[in-house]
Amino acid sequence: MLADSGVRRGSDMAKYLPLGAKGVLIGRAALHGVASGGAAGASRIIEILRHELDTVMALLGAASIEDLIGRHRYQ
């Protein structure tokens, strides 16, 4: 399953992955980045989302994506 519904923050990614998503699509965020700054804007959006995801993972005590999924996946 790929998640692509309302992903606007890194915390959204941290919610989808433990719920079973194999990937999270960030189309709208990337489009906003392209519209405001071209390729550099899209790269900046990806950096921002990654930083937000890293922050959320640190707050949850997860050192890696695998750790986040393994500790919090609902069965």
C-alpha positions in Angstrom: 0.0 0.0 0.0 1.2 3.5 -0.8 -0.1 6.3 1.3 -1.1 9.5 -0.6 -3.8 11.3 1.3 -3.1 14.6 2.9 0.7 14.2 3.5 1.9 17.6 4.4 4.3 17.0 7.3 6.9 14.5 8.4 4.6 13.5 11.2 2.1 12.3 8.6 4.7 10.0 7.2 5.5 8.7 10.7 1.8 7.9 11.1 1.3 6.0 7.8 4.4 3.8 7.9 3.5 1.9 11.2 0.0 1.4 9.8 1.3 -0.7 7.0 2.2 1.7 4.2 5.2 0.6 2.1 5.8 4.1 1.0 4.4 7.6 1.4 3.8 9.8 -1.7 4.5 13.6 -1.3 3.1 14.8 -4.6 1.3 17.9 -3.4 4.2 19.1 -1.2 6.7 18.6 -4.0 4.4 20.5 -6.5 4.3 23.4 -4.1 8.1 23.4 -3.9 8.4 23.3 -7.7 5.9 26.1 -8.0 7.7 28.3 -5.6 11.3 27.5 -6.4 11.7 25.1 -9.3 13.9 22.0 -8.7 15.6 23.7 -5.8 12.2 24.3 -4.2 11.3 20.6 -4.6 14.6 19.6 -3.0 14.0 22.0 -0.1 10.6 20.5 0.5 12.1 17.0 0.7 14.7 18.2 3.1 12.1 19.8 5.3 9.9 16.7 5.3 13.0 14.5 6.1 13.9 16.8 9.0 10.4 16.7 10.4 10.3 12.9 10.1 13.7 12.7 11.9 12.4 14.9 14.7 9.2 12.9 15.2 11.2 9.6 15.2 13.6 11.0 17.8 10.7 12.0 20.0 9.3 8.5 19.6 12.6 6.9 20.4 13.0 5.3 16.9 16.6 5.4 15.5 15.5 4.2 12.0 12.5 3.7 9.8 12.7 0.0 10.5 12.7 0.8 14.2 9.6 3.0 13.9 7.8 0.3 11.9 8.8 -2.6 14.2 7.9 -0.9 17.4 4.7 0.7 16.5 3.1 -1.5 13.8 -0.5 -2.6 14.6 -1.1 -6.3 14.0 
